[in-house]
Amino acid sequence: MRVAAIDIGTVSSRLLIADADADGVHPLVRRSAITDLGEGVDATGRLSEDAIDRTVEQVRAYRRLVDEASCDTVVAIATSASRDASNARVFVDRLRDVGVELSVIEGSREAELSFLGAANDFRGERILFCDIGGGSTELAYGAVGGASDALVPEVALEAFRSFDIGARRMTERFLRCDPPAPEELSAARRWAEDVLSPFFEGRAIRAQRLVAVAGTPTSVVAVRDGLVPYDSSRVHKACVSHEEFSAVAARMRSLPLAQRAAVPGIQPKRAGIFPAGALILDVVMGLAGASSFTASESDILMGIVLDAARAAGE
């Protein structure tokens, strides 16, 4: 079957078109654009007209690609910004007008799908999973099994949770100076530790690997290695030590936005929220006692494809 997966997050709108068959998942089309749907939502509780307009136009372009590919199934989801917004129904209706039926999913469902997508590459391991979005962060912990030639991995989740803390939300709440002031970073760190620490309290995390997805960890790899242009084959499954990560994070947060946006490897539109995303990742690594993380480009989009394939086979 050919599946089109569309993920509309707080910062990015993304598309994956892939074939799923007995030999595995075969990506055909990948697209990603920073549309900042969640800009200002943390303060206003509403999606702005401009944010809706630019996101709808991006999804309209994705719809054309989906039609050209003759997909069997189209699954479109929206996450944190749309969950938080009181006018999310307006956005859903606008997308219906361009031929996309959008589901606004709960944080727990987001965590499950994201873990499924990332786990596919780490069968036989026990992993701690972290997805740092613009408005929320998902953490999940569990074992990944199943035969290596099985299309969908067997996942035994022991814990998963979505937290209302993300790179866009943290930036808008705390990081107003350019570059961020030390006291702002300290306040943001305290908030992250307070919000995320309950996941680790009273639970023995014995993960063999911390797998991190989304723009923050992939950008860390791209900046560390100076990847221009971006090369997903060099980013996917790249391991980053805590020392390497700390060096990248310290360098980036010390630069004013204009200089940060010019650093080789960073998407200019992501530069504004990168210090916050890196701070959240650092807090997760500290709470987990992780000495490194593995960046993955297999995330909720892959999870959507695998979930659709699993449902078709039941």
Secondary structure, DSSP 8 states (H G I E B T S, - for coil): -EEEEEEE-SSEEEEEEEEEETTEEEEEEEEEEE--TTTTHHHHSS--HHHHHHHHHHHHHHHHHHHHHT-SEEEEEE-HHHHH-TTHHHHHHHHHHTT--EEE--HHHHHHHHHHHHHTT-TT-EEEEEEE-SS-EEEEEEEEES-TT-SS-EEEEEEEEEES--HHHHHHHH--SSS--HHHHHHHHHHHHHHHGGGTTT-----SEEEEESHHHHHHHHHHHT-SS--HHHHTT-EEEHHHHHHHHHHHHHS-HHHHHTSTTS-GGGTTTHHHHHHHHHHHHHHHT-SEEEEES-SHHHHHHHHHHHHHH-
